[in-house]
Amino acid sequence: MHLEEVNIEGFKSFSEKTNMGFQPGIGVIMGNNGVGKSNILDAIVWAMGEDDILRLRCYEEEELFFSGSKKYPPAEKIQVELIFKENSGKESPVIKLSRELSRDGRSRFRMGDEPCSRSDFSKKLTSLRIEHSLKTIIRQEEINDLIQLPPQERFSAIQALLEVQTEADLGRHIREKVAPIFQRYMSYLMPLAEVQLEVTSQNGKRGIDVEVTLSGNRIRRAHQLSGGEKAITSLALKLAVFHLFDSQFYLLDEVEPSLDYTNHKSMQAFLKDVAADKQLIMITHLRSTIDLADTVHGVRTRFDGSSFMKFYFLMDERLLRLYKCC
């Protein structure tokens, strides 16, 4: 199952109906700052039922609607359609899911061309194993949030994210499922370091401690790492936790920290591993990430500030040689 197509109309900076196609693997969205790239990810999670305005990077519902410009009137309704495909074969079944919202507050969900209740829509997401995809989005400003927390708060945050009822169950999940994947990811990102993810107990309260042993036997806890080290450690930890959701795809918004050439290669190996069984839809400016792309989308803005898709293509070596930063 992968997200094959996204159609957006009237949502945030998209004044006209805009189509994007994706393939299994890594889909890259690129463009200058401020052209509306992150609005695409917002549209996807909104279409899947997200109602937390802050998580959609808004203060009020009105901001979800295209506000109008000299050329285009304000949107009276917004509509986002998601088309999923069971596999990459031409004859594979497709599933269409969409959400609409009018300025008068009327909200509609559809499966195929038929309207449905929100409850039935949610059940469909569950049957497709994509109900947790609302949680598997990482934004640039959120990369370090788990690493910055003290161990006890980190434990509580992961427990809330996974909705695990008991501390004992979460402790077992961390030790048996999350820790091995975290260590595997970190073997790419810090190949000369040793990492440890431990469930601790202090004053009767559980915590999750992250410890990294760097070259020269320098031991660092999570909060003692450098900025780049924190970012890649937190990214690895988050994606290791996401594995417990069994989600079909992840949405990543400029999650690569500033890295040198060698570490860009390490990030490539890490992303290839993650994309082996997940679809990644990524916003990026980095050539090293674009090198990995299966599909590439270029976003631009018109003179009035509205967003549009400048280009879309399946990446191959010829196009990669022609690529210039946009």
Secondary structure, 3 states (H helix, E strand, C coil): CEEEEEEEECECCCCCCEEEECCCCEEEEECCCCCCHHHHHHHHHHHCCCCCCHHHCCCCHHHHECCCCCCCCCCCEEEEEEEEECCCCCCCCEEEEEEEEECCCCEEEEECCEEECHHHHHHHHHHCCCHHHHCCEEEHHHCCHHHHCCHHHHHHHHHHHHCCCCHHHHHHHHHHHHHHHHHHHHHHHCCCCEEEEEEEEECCEEEEEEEEEECCCEEEEHHHCCHHHHHHHHHHHHHHHHHHHCCCEEEEECCCCCCCHHHHHHHHHHHHHHHCCCEEEEECCCHHHHCCCCEEEEEEECCCCCEEEEEEEECCHHHHHHCCCC
